[in-house]
Amino acid sequence: MAEQTSSIISKVWGMCNVLRDDGVTYGDFLEQLTYLIFLKMADEYSRPPYNKSMGIPEGCSWTDMNTLKGSELEEKYRSILDTLGQQPGTLGKIFKQATNKINNIAILYRVVQMVNAENWVSMSSDVKGTIYEELLQKNAEDVKSGAGQYFTPRPLIKAMVKCIQPKPGETITDPCCGSGGFFLSALDYLTAPGRYPLDREQKEFLKNGTFFGNELVPNTYKMCLMNLYLHNVGDIYGEVPVTLGDALLMDPGYRVDIVLTNPPFGKKSSMTFTNEEGEQESEDLVYNRTDFWTTTSNKQFNFVQHINTLLKANGRAAVVLPDNVLFEGGAGETVRKKLLDTTDLHTILRLPTGIFYKPGVKANVLFFEKRPASAETQTKEIWYYDFRTNMHFTLKKNPMKEEDLDDFIRCYNPDNRHERRETWSEENPDGRFRRFSIDEILARDKLSLDIFWIKDKSLADLENLPDPDVLAGDIIENLQSAMTSFSELMATLTNE
């Protein structure tokens, strides 16, 4: 596996360098790979042992272009993109307004041959995911676009899915689904050998009735559709499971059993427009929705309210949210109070820094279940798992792995979360799993949920400090987080 991954990534990076010299960005290369890998995988699926019709129109298949060279290849590729973009359903959505951005004919031929040399269907999803995520990181670093913030680390996604335990026949949504990471992880969980003996009706529901979602970024939306379709979710000419646009604009009308999501980081929702002088200006978006508890321009609090709307009674959610959601006053306090009143907010996982593409992010996973209307506060206790204090991860040298979250999953106890045991005690103050009663929570200033109890060893033990690069990373994370907060404060003061 590691050897295969290394070999393919080496080819991809080699091509990246050539393309960069020719003026093609990482983002454009990623988009072209999406189209080419889709066509190659569709061709692979059409052959034994799959023998699956992928709905590709005649003259637009991989074999119609992969042996061509020069201007013939360029013309055929452009023609295929144009034809597929005019098809109905998922196929047309993936290729809508698709254009060839690799203008050097010789390089286009090399990229096609690179894709042609691999069997993508049989390739592990981890291999494909590594290729994509590393390209994504390069793109985020290259254009300072922060595109990586839309993509959640795979180990974290898998841990969230294991805790939620989706079941056959349940509906799942992600209102900001990125490339579909949560969907694919849930799909893997549901179809794991020996977990559920899915009958024909359940398999059909998994294909066409399980997943719903939104994505705001067009290119990422295309990647999501391709991922879902090539994992047998949705039909090539059927209803598209994911819609393109701002999920917060309105109540979509459907209700689901499960929400799994990581809303984009950043507090403000805004739109850019051109004023009368021809200058670009930004305006904060405030969503006046009758189903929301309060009106605010804070994107994170709006997503919390939106997720509450999406859930059925007794529906469950696992949501990645930044620290400010736990302590910010005003609308934040209102949202937290309503969340405690109307849902069972039973678990908060405090995440370490250094695991997201966007530096300076301090985030958490909130696990909650929506409850039927009642006069009583539905949250009775909150269990915290502190996975941040004294934990040090970096994207390159020390990335977070699946096994790093095994202890949290054991403590969460997905099979019966009502039978849990604290690992913290007076005798073991460094225990990471601790229970707080609702009375303790309600007594806190502004209903702050921002709770830590483990001592930071780097402050107490100067002889055993982390490696210099880890310390430098922590300093950068904290400085960038502070700068983000100051920038948001300045923007707020300027607009008042």
C-alpha positions in Angstrom: 0.0 0.0 0.0 2.7 2.5 1.1 4.8 1.6 -1.9 1.9 2.0 -4.3 0.9 5.4 -2.8 4.5 6.7 -2.9 4.9 5.6 -6.6 1.7 7.3 -7.7 2.2 10.5 -5.7 5.8 10.7 -7.1 4.3 10.7 -10.6 1.7 13.3 -9.7 4.2 15.6 -8.1 6.5 15.2 -11.1 3.7 16.3 -13.3 2.8 19.1 -10.9 6.3 20.7 -11.3 6.0 20.5 -15.1 2.6 22.1 -15.1 3.6 24.8 -12.6 6.4 25.8 -15.0 3.8 26.1 -17.7 1.5 28.3 -15.6 -1.0 25.7 -14.5 -2.0 26.1 -10.8 -2.4 23.2 -8.4 -6.2 24.0 -8.3 -6.4 23.7 -12.1 -4.4 20.5 -12.2 -6.7 19.1 -9.5 -9.8 20.0 -11.6 -8.4 18.3 -14.7 -7.4 15.2 -12.7 -11.1 15.1 -11.6 -12.3 14.9 -15.2 -9.6 12.5 -16.4 -9.9 10.1 -13.5 -13.7 10.1 -13.8 -13.4 9.1 -17.5 -10.7 6.5 -16.8 -12.7 4.9 -13.9 -15.9 4.9 -16.0 -14.0 3.0 -18.6 -12.7 0.5 -16.0 -16.2 0.0 -14.6 -17.5 -0.8 -18.1 -15.2 -3.8 -18.4 -15.1 -7.2 -16.6 -15.7 -8.0 -13.8 -17.9 -5.0 -13.4 -19.6 -4.8 -16.8 -21.4 -1.7 -15.6 -22.9 0.9 -18.0 -21.7 4.3 -16.9 -23.9 6.3 -19.2 -21.1 8.0 -21.1 -22.3 9.1 -24.6 -20.9 7.4 -27.6 -17.6 9.0 -28.7 -16.9 10.4 -25.2 -15.3 7.5 -23.5 -11.7 7.2 -22.3 -10.8 4.9 -25.2 -11.9 7.6 -27.6 -9.1 9.8 -26.5 -6.3 7.9 -24.6 -4.4 6.8 -27.8 -4.5 10.2 -29.5 -1.7 12.7 -29.6 -1.1 16.3 -30.5 -4.0 18.5 -31.7 -6.2 15.5 -32.2 -6.0 14.8 -28.4 -6.6 18.4 -27.5 -9.6 18.7 -29.8 -11.1 15.4 -28.7 -10.7 16.3 -25.0 -12.3 19.6 -25.5 -15.2 18.0 -27.4 -15.7 15.4 -24.7 -15.8 18.1 -21.9 -18.3 20.1 -23.9 -20.6 17.2 -24.7 -20.6 15.8 -21.1 -21.3 19.2 -19.7 -24.6 19.3 -21.7 -25.8 15.9 -20.3 -28.6 15.8 -17.7 -28.3 14.6 -14.1 -25.1 14.0 -12.2 -22.9 13.6 -15.4 -23.8 17.1 -16.6 -23.3 18.6 -13.1 -19.8 17.2 -12.9 -18.8 18.5 -16.3 -20.7 21.8 -16.3 -18.6 24.6 -17.9 -15.6 22.3 -17.9 -12.7 23.5 -20.0 -9.2 22.2 -20.7 -6.7 24.3 -18.7 -3.7 22.3 -19.9 -2.9 24.3 -23.0 0.5 22.6 -23.7 -0.5 19.7 -25.9 2.6 17.7 -25.1 2.0 18.0 -21.3 -1.7 17.1 -21.8 -0.6 13.9 -23.5 1.7 13.1 -20.6 -1.0 13.7 -18.0 -3.5 11.4 -20.0 -0.8 8.7 -20.1 -0.1 9.0 -16.4 -3.8 8.5 -15.6 -4.1 5.7 -18.2 -1.2 3.8 -16.6 -3.1 3.2 -13.3 -6.1 1.1 -12.4 -8.1 3.6 -10.4 -11.1 1.4 -9.5 -9.0 -1.2 -7.7 -6.9 1.4 -6.1 -7.5 1.9 -2.3 -9.6 5.0 -1.5 -6.8 5.9 1.0 -4.4 6.1 -2.0 -6.7 8.3 -4.0 -7.5 10.3 -0.9 -3.8 11.0 -0.2 -3.3 12.2 -3.8 -6.2 14.5 -3.6 -5.6 15.8 -0.1 -1.9 16.5 -0.8 -2.8 18.4 -4.0 -5.4 20.3 -2.0 -2.8 21.3 0.6 -0.5 22.5 -2.1 -3.3 24.5 -3.7 -4.2 26.1 -0.4 -0.5 27.0 0.3 0.0 28.2 -3.3 -2.9 30.6 -3.6 -3.5 31.4 0.0 -7.1 30.5 -0.6 -7.7 28.5 2.5 -9.3 25.8 0.4 -8.0 23.1 2.7 -10.4 24.3 5.4 -13.2 22.5 3.6 -11.6 19.1 4.1 -11.6 17.2 7.4 -8.8 14.8 8.3 -9.8 11.3 7.4 -9.0 9.8 10.9 -11.3 12.3 12.5 -14.1 11.6 10.0 -13.8 7.9 10.6 -13.9 8.3 14.3 -17.1 10.5 14.1 -18.8 7.9 11.9 -17.8 5.1 14.3 -19.4 7.0 17.2 -22.6 7.9 15.3 -23.0 4.3 14.0 -25.2 4.9 10.9 -27.7 2.1 10.3 -29.3 0.8 7.1 -32.4 2.9 6.1 -31.2 6.0 7.9 -30.8 9.3 6.0 -27.6 11.3 6.2 -26.8 14.9 5.3 -23.8 17.2 5.2 -24.8 20.8 4.5 -21.2 21.7 3.5 -20.0 18.4 2.2 -16.7 19.3 0.5 -15.5 16.4 -1.6 -17.9 14.0 0.2 -15.6 12.7 2.9 -18.3 12.1 5.5 -20.6 10.5 2.9 -17.9 8.0 1.8 -16.9 7.2 5.3 -20.5 6.5 6.2 -20.8 4.4 3.1 -17.8 2.4 4.0 -19.1 1.8 7.5 -22.5 0.7 6.2 -21.1 -1.7 3.6 -18.2 -3.1 5.7 -18.1 -6.9 5.4 -20.1 -8.6 8.2 -21.5 -5.4 9.7 -25.0 -5.4 8.2 -26.5 -8.1 5.9 -28.0 -5.6 3.4 -31.0 -6.8 1.5 -31.9 -5.6 -2.0 -34.2 -2.9 -0.8 -31.6 -1.6 1.7 -28.9 -1.5 -1.1 -31.3 0.5 -3.3 -32.0 3.0 -0.5 -28.2 3.3 0.1 -27.7 4.1 -3.5 -30.6 6.6 -4.0 -32.2 7.6 -0.7 -29.5 7.9 2.0 -27.4 10.9 1.2 -28.3 14.6 0.9 -26.0 17.6 0.9 -24.9 21.1 -0.1 -21.6 22.5 -1.3 -20.8 26.1 -1.9 -17.6 25.8 -4.0 -18.2 24.7 -7.6 -15.0 22.7 -8.2 -15.3 21.0 -4.8 -19.0 20.3 -5.7 -17.9 18.5 -8.8 -15.4 16.4 -6.9 -18.1 15.4 -4.5 -20.5 14.3 -7.3 -17.7 12.3 -8.9 -16.8 10.6 -5.6 -20.4 9.7 -4.9 -21.2 8.5 -8.3 -18.1 6.3 -8.6 -18.9 4.8 -5.3 -22.3 3.8 -6.6 -24.3 6.6 -4.9 -26.9 8.2 -7.1 -27.7 7.5 -10.7 -25.9 9.1 -13.7 -29.2 10.6 -15.1 -31.2 10.5 -11.8 -31.8 13.1 -9.1 -28.5 14.7 -7.9 -27.9 14.0 -4.2 -25.9 17.1 -3.6 -26.9 20.7 -4.5 -24.6 23.6 -5.3 -25.2 26.8 -3.3 -25.4 28.4 0.1 -27.0 25.9 2.5 -27.9 28.6 5.0 -30.2 30.5 2.6 -33.3 28.4 3.4 -34.7 25.4 5.0 -34.4 22.6 2.3 -37.5 21.0 3.6 -36.2 17.5 4.2 -35.4 16.0 7.7 -32.7 13.4 8.3 -31.6 10.9 10.9 -28.0 12.0 10.9 -25.9 15.1 10.3 -22.2 14.7 9.8 -20.4 17.9 8.9 -17.5 20.3 9.3 -18.7 23.8 8.4 -16.0 26.0 6.8 -13.9 27.9 9.4 -14.3 31.6 9.7 -17.0 33.4 11.6 -18.6 35.7 9.1 -20.8 34.9 6.1 -20.4 37.6 3.5 -21.1 38.5 -0.1 -18.9 40.6 -2.4 -20.4 43.2 -4.7 -19.2 46.1 -6.8 -20.3 49.6 -5.7 -21.1 52.6 -7.8 -17.5 53.6 -8.0 -16.6 50.2 -9.4 -14.8 49.1 -6.1 -15.2 45.7 -4.5 -17.0 45.7 -1.2 -18.0 43.0 1.2 -21.3 42.8 3.1 -22.1 40.6 6.1 -24.9 38.1 5.4 -27.6 37.8 8.0 -30.1 35.0 7.5 -33.6 36.0 8.6 -35.1 32.5 8.9 -38.1 31.8 11.1 -36.8 28.4 12.1 -33.6 30.0 13.6 -33.4 30.8 17.3 -31.6 34.1 16.8 -30.4 36.4 14.0 -26.6 36.7 13.6 -24.0 37.1 10.9 -21.9 34.5 12.6 -21.6 31.6 10.2 -20.9 29.0 12.8 -23.9 29.8 14.9 -26.1 29.8 11.8 -24.8 26.4 10.9 -25.7 25.1 14.4 -29.2 26.4 14.0 -29.5 25.0 10.5 -28.4 21.6 11.6 -31.0 21.6 14.3 -33.6 22.3 11.7 -32.4 19.4 9.5 -32.6 16.8 12.2 -35.7 14.6 12.8 -36.8 14.2 16.4 -34.2 11.9 18.0 -31.9 12.5 15.0 -28.2 12.7 15.9 -25.4 14.9 14.8 -21.6 15.1 15.0 -20.3 18.6 14.0 -16.8 20.1 13.9 -16.9 23.6 15.3 -14.3 26.2 16.3 -13.7 27.2 19.9 -15.6 30.5 19.7 -18.9 28.5 19.4 -18.2 27.3 23.0 -17.7 30.7 24.7 -18.8 33.7 22.5 -21.5 35.8 24.1 -24.6 37.5 22.6 -26.1 35.3 19.9 -23.6 32.5 21.0 -25.1 32.3 24.4 -28.6 32.2 23.0 -27.7 29.4 20.6 -25.9 27.4 23.4 -28.9 27.8 25.7 -31.3 26.6 23.0 -29.0 23.7 22.1 -28.9 22.5 25.7 -32.7 23.0 26.1 -33.8 21.2 22.9 -31.1 18.6 22.3 -29.0 16.2 24.3 -25.6 17.7 23.9 -23.9 14.7 25.4 -20.3 14.7 24.2 -17.6 17.3 23.3 -14.3 16.2 21.8 -11.6 18.9 22.2 -9.4 18.6 19.1 -5.7 19.2 19.0 -4.1 21.9 16.8 -2.0 21.0 13.8 -4.5 18.7 12.1 -6.3 21.1 9.7 -5.0 22.7 6.6 -5.9 26.1 7.8 -3.4 27.1 10.5 -4.5 28.6 13.9 -7.7 26.5 14.0 -8.8 25.4 17.5 -11.8 23.2 17.0 -14.1 20.6 18.7 -16.6 17.9 17.7 -20.0 18.4 19.3 -22.2 15.2 19.5 -25.9 15.8 20.1 -29.3 14.3 19.6 -32.4 16.3 18.9 -35.3 15.7 21.3 -39.1 16.2 21.0 -40.4 19.5 22.3 -40.4 19.6 26.1 -40.3 22.2 28.9 -37.3 20.5 30.5 -33.7 21.0 29.6 -32.9 18.0 27.5 -29.1 18.0 28.1 -28.5 16.4 31.5 -24.7 16.1 31.4 -21.8 16.7 29.0 -18.9 14.3 28.7 -15.6 16.0 27.6 -12.7 14.3 26.1 -9.6 16.6 26.1 -7.6 15.5 23.1 -5.8 18.8 22.9 -3.7 19.4 26.0 -0.2 18.0 25.7 -1.0 16.6 22.2 1.2 17.7 19.4 0.4 17.0 15.7 1.7 18.5 12.4 0.4 17.9 8.9 3.7 16.6 7.6 6.0 15.3 10.3 3.5 13.9 12.8 0.0 13.7 11.2 -2.9 12.4 13.3 -3.6 8.7 12.7 -6.7 6.6 13.2 -5.3 4.8 16.2 -4.8 8.2 17.9 -8.5 8.4 18.3 -9.1 4.8 19.5 -9.1 5.8 23.2 -11.7 8.5 22.6 -14.0 6.0 20.8 -13.6 3.5 23.7 -14.5 6.2 26.2 -17.4 7.4 24.0 -18.7 3.8 24.0 -20.8 3.9 20.8 -22.6 0.6 21.6 -24.1 2.1 24.7 -23.1 5.6 25.5 -25.2 5.6 28.6 -22.7 3.3 30.2 -19.6 5.3 30.4 -16.8 5.7 32.9 -14.6 8.8 33.6 -10.9 8.4 33.2 -10.4 11.6 35.2 -10.5 11.5 39.0 -8.9 13.4 41.9 -6.3 10.7 41.9 -5.8 10.8 38.1 -6.1 14.6 37.3 -4.6 13.9 33.8 -7.5 11.6 32.8 -8.9 12.9 29.5 -12.5 11.8 29.8 -14.6 13.8 32.3 -18.3 14.3 33.0 -19.9 17.6 33.9 -23.5 17.9 35.1 -26.0 20.3 33.5 -26.1 22.3 36.8 -22.3 22.8 36.6 -22.7 24.0 33.0 -25.6 26.3 33.7 -23.6 28.0 36.5 -20.8 29.0 34.2 -20.6 32.6 32.9 -22.4 33.0 29.5 -23.0 29.2 29.5 -19.4 28.8 28.4 -18.7 25.2 27.3 -15.0 26.0 27.0 -13.7 23.6 29.7 -10.1 22.3 30.3 -8.7 20.6 33.4 -5.4 18.9 32.4 -2.2 20.8 33.2 -0.1 21.8 30.2 3.2 20.0 30.8 5.1 22.3 28.5 4.4 25.1 31.0 5.3 23.0 34.0 8.3 20.9 32.8 10.9 23.0 31.1 13.3 20.1 30.9 11.0 18.1 28.7 9.8 20.6 26.2 8.5 19.3 22.8 10.8 19.4 19.8 11.7 22.9 18.5 9.6 22.4 15.4 6.6 21.4 17.4 7.0 24.4 19.7 7.4 26.7 16.7 4.3 25.2 15.2 2.3 25.8 18.4 3.5 29.5 18.5 2.5 30.0 14.8 -0.9 28.4 15.5 -1.5 30.7 18.4 -0.3 33.8 16.6 -2.4 33.1 13.6 -5.5 32.3 15.7 -5.0 35.6 17.5 -4.5 37.5 14.3 -7.7 36.0 12.9 -9.6 37.1 16.0 -8.2 40.6 15.9 -9.1 40.9 12.2 -12.6 39.8 12.8 -12.9 42.3 15.8 -11.5 45.1 13.6 -14.0 44.3 10.8 -16.9 44.3 13.3 -15.8 47.7 14.8 -15.4 49.2 11.3 -18.9 48.1 10.3 -20.6 49.5 13.4 
